[in-house]
Amino acid sequence: MAHLAYYFSTFPALTTTFAQHQVRATEKLGLRFILAANRPPEPRQFHPEDEDLRQRTFYLTPVRPWTYLEANLQAWRRWPRRYAQSLPLALQLRNGSFRQPLKNFVHLAGAAVLAEHLLDNPLLEEKLRRARFIVSNCNFHVENLRRRFPSLERQRFYVVYGGLDLQAGPWSKPEPPGADLPLRILHIGRLVPVKAQEVLIQALARLRDQGGEFWCRMVGDGPRRDGLQSLVASLNLQDRVQLLGDRFADEVARLHEWSQVLVLSSRSEGTPMVIMEAMAKARPVIAPRLTAIPEMVADGRTGYLFPPGDIEGLAAKLARLMAQPEAVVHLGQEGRRRAEELFDLDRNARELLAVFARELPGMQGCQEVAAG
């Protein structure tokens, strides 16, 4: 069976747990793979349980000059025509920046080390157009790419969601959240501007002023911690809102069990793993209506959506749950069913494997594995 290569910017990382889940699901299916990344994570920026993945990952940095030189000389000897063709191509492909050719040559040097051709992100359309096929983890990205790059009209896209192990471990057999008050609110995300935790904090201040009963725990760390702590203090929410800092996966699972609802307040997102986790735990989700989130959260059925940055809108959704706490249980149960439908890791890993078997020569042997 052929090897599969996973390539990351940083790996493993606390902020991209979906990637670790996908890698382990691939391994569980018996597929051999190679791990590579631009750089290793900093200490405490990855879960200790992923130490085996860190040790198995090949990193391009720190740069080892002799290794790079030797790899490029070997690439020249093995594929002289292709390597020669890549040199003028590196000069020609540019995104308006006079530095782009230099970046292309840097990535060409790294490509020789990895024995595959890589290009810089500003040349995204060219990379996508040349790809045999493209796998996305949501329909939003597929539609966005087709709108952005008309040349991809005939490109083959596959949508395969990420997921969690819903049959075993902390994400299986969730207990109902309960319908008691005060409402227990959980927020998970790095303390950076794009996560917009201040929107949630200000919405909670409005709820408090309206007589709402709640507790809120916020998981994550980052450069905005002091500012957000000051905002909590200025709004006299210290007795209701806690900033817990970073937490590992087992602690996050227990916090989902404590909570009755997960809230996201971001101004930008992709396909947040924390939403999958909350749904797996049978917790409703309140989140902004942006990017792929409406694919994940069925508005009014598994949670509620609100306009990004809308403090009043978020406060209104939380007030709705407080007024009808029995809805917490119903929305959470529907969320669990939707998680089983969309985010079952084993099934999605098999679906991904089926795509590889269909598209890649030499991987037809994966078909039996994908079929189960």
Buried (B, 14 or more C-beta within 10 A) or exposed (E): EBEBEBBBEBBBBBBBBBBBBBBBBBEEBEBEEBBBBBBBBEEEEBBEEBEEBBEEBEBBEEEEEEEBEEBBEBBEEEBEEEBEEBEEBBEEBBBEEEEBBEBBBBBBBBBBBBEEBBBBEBBBBBBBBEEEEBBBBBBBBBEBBBEEBEEBEEBEBBBBBBBBBBEEEBBEEBEBBEBEBBBBBBBBBBBBBEBBBBBBBBBBBBBBEEEBEBBBBBBBBBEBBEEBBEBBEEBEBEEBBBBBEBBEBEEBBEBBBEBBBBBBBBEEBBBBBBBBBBBBBBBBBBBBBBBBBBBBBBBEBBBBBBEBBBBEBBBBBBBEBBEEBEBBBBBBBBBBBBBBEBBBBBBBBBBBBBBBBBEBEEBEEBEEBBEE
